[in-house]
Amino acid sequence: MKALVVLAMLLGFSPVAAVAAPHQTLSIVLHANNASTKRLPRYRVAAPIAVQVAGDASRFDAVTITARGPGGIAIRTPLARTTDGFQGAVRLVRPGAWTIGLTAQLGAVSSDVPGIPLDVVAPDGSEAAGYAGFLLSALLLVAGVVVLVRRDLVGPNVVTKRS
């Protein structure tokens, strides 16, 4: 019985439990009238994308992202100022072709940076399998703890025979 409990607890700490969604990033560096980007080939739908805008962005008062996607969806997100530019996160809610644009504000003057194309895809089955494995591992861990606690509370079952 103890071996079963130990096995359940070990499975609770299996590598499957360590499955984590990869971090999505988008880096934009502004140079005068140009923008260079460092982006992923594809982004997962509804997962946060960490956006960092650097370079000449540090001289602006504010920077806002406008994401335009399938079906005319538009998402506007202001970015927070950092020491070397701006950063924030955006979630793209539908799979398909998206265009990310920046609006930079300096005093009363605003300027738009041309759109950056992004490909957003729906998660595949392997991600769901990872979550299912994590759930199974957690259940096995809880079951092992319950068996140990119950055994300590109830005590061993000793049957005595009276003559």
C-alpha positions as a printed Julia matrix, in Angstrom:
163×3 Matrix{Float64}:
   0.0     0.0     0.0
   2.81    2.37    0.87
   4.44    1.65   -2.47
   1.24    2.69   -4.23
   1.12    5.95   -2.26
   4.78    6.73   -3.02
   4.19    5.95   -6.71
   1.18    8.28   -6.81
   3.17   11.07   -5.18
   6.12   10.59   -7.55
   3.79   10.74  -10.54
   2.48   14.0    -9.13
   5.94   15.46   -9.59
   6.46   14.03  -13.08
   7.92   16.11  -15.94
   4.43   16.25  -17.47
   3.43   18.45  -14.54
   6.12   20.91  -15.55
   4.5    21.64  -18.93
   4.3    25.39  -19.34
   3.12   27.55  -22.18
   6.03   29.1   -24.04
   6.49   32.81  -23.54
   5.46   34.91  -26.55
   7.4    38.09  -27.26
   7.41   40.86  -29.82
  10.28   43.36  -29.83
  10.14   46.57  -31.85
  13.08   48.95  -32.14
  12.36   52.38  -33.6
  15.09   54.16  -35.59
  14.07   57.57  -37.01
  11.39   56.67  -39.59
  11.96   52.89  -39.55
  11.0    50.07  -37.22
  12.86   46.78  -36.94
  11.14   43.83  -35.31
  12.04   40.58  -33.64
   8.98   38.33  -33.71
   7.98   34.69  -33.61
   6.84   32.87  -36.74
   3.43   32.23  -35.11
   1.59   33.37  -32.0
  -1.01   31.38  -30.06
  -4.53   32.77  -29.9
  -5.59   34.4   -26.59
  -2.14   33.93  -25.02
  -0.48   37.16  -23.83
   2.2    38.61  -26.08
   4.86   40.6   -24.23
   5.57   43.69  -26.37
   8.68   45.8   -25.91
   9.31   49.0   -27.87
  12.83   50.44  -27.64
  15.25   52.64  -29.58
  13.91   56.13  -30.33
  10.74   55.25  -28.4
  12.36   56.55  -25.2
  11.88   60.15  -26.38
   8.08   59.78  -26.78
   5.52   60.68  -24.12
   3.23   57.7   -24.84
   3.01   54.68  -27.13
  -0.16   52.73  -27.92
  -0.5    49.43  -29.79
  -3.39   48.93  -32.18
  -3.95   45.34  -33.3
  -6.28   44.76  -36.25
  -7.44   41.24  -36.94
  -9.9    39.04  -38.78
 -13.47   40.28  -39.01
 -12.47   43.89  -38.36
 -11.49   43.35  -34.71
  -9.41   46.22  -33.31
  -7.63   46.06  -29.95
  -5.93   49.16  -28.52
  -3.49   48.81  -25.63
  -1.41   51.61  -24.11
   2.13   50.63  -23.15
   3.88   51.52  -19.9
   7.07   53.59  -19.89
  10.32   51.85  -18.95
  13.86   53.18  -18.67
  14.67   52.4   -22.31
  11.25   52.62  -24.0
   7.82   51.1   -23.45
   6.43   47.66  -22.66
   3.11   45.91  -22.18
   1.06   42.91  -23.19
  -1.63   42.28  -25.77
  -3.93   39.28  -26.35
  -5.07   38.49  -29.86
  -8.44   36.79  -29.52
  -8.95   35.08  -32.9
  -6.73   32.98  -35.13
  -5.75   34.49  -38.46
  -3.71   37.33  -39.91
  -3.24   40.32  -37.59
  -1.51   43.64  -38.11
   0.15   45.44  -35.2
   0.52   49.2   -35.48
   2.05   51.72  -33.07
   0.92   55.24  -32.33
   3.63   57.35  -30.69
   2.78   60.64  -28.99
   5.2    63.52  -28.41
   3.42   66.48  -26.87
   0.38   67.23  -29.05
   1.87   65.5   -32.11
   1.21   61.83  -32.82
   2.88   59.58  -35.35
   1.9    56.15  -36.66
   4.32   53.3   -37.32
   3.29   51.09  -40.26
   1.67   47.74  -39.49
   3.64   44.67  -38.51
   2.02   41.42  -39.74
   1.56   38.57  -37.26
   0.21   35.05  -37.79
  -2.03   33.88  -34.93
  -2.94   30.19  -34.67
  -5.28   28.13  -32.5
  -3.61   25.77  -30.01
  -3.07   22.23  -31.23
  -3.94   19.0   -29.44
  -0.51   18.63  -27.82
  -1.19   21.6   -25.56
  -4.46   20.06  -24.39
  -2.62   16.78  -23.73
  -0.11   18.63  -21.55
  -2.89   20.16  -19.47
  -4.58   16.76  -19.14
  -1.29   15.25  -17.95
  -0.88   18.05  -15.43
  -4.42   17.48  -14.12
  -3.83   13.73  -13.8
  -0.55   14.33  -11.95
  -2.25   16.72   -9.53
  -5.05   14.23   -8.86
  -2.56   11.43   -8.16
  -0.64   13.67   -5.77
  -3.8    14.6    -3.87
  -4.89   10.94   -3.74
  -1.53    9.96   -2.25
  -1.73   12.64    0.43
  -5.33   11.66    1.3
  -4.36    8.01    1.7
  -1.47    8.92    4.02
  -3.53   11.33    6.13
  -6.49    8.96    6.39
  -4.25    6.11    7.48
  -2.66    8.27   10.21
  -6.06    9.47   11.48
  -7.86    6.13   11.47
  -4.9     4.04   12.52
  -4.11    0.51   11.48
  -6.95   -1.96   11.31
  -6.14   -4.66   13.85
  -8.54   -7.56   14.11
  -8.29   -9.61   17.26
  -9.88  -12.97   17.78
 -11.56  -13.72   21.08
 -11.93  -17.19   22.31
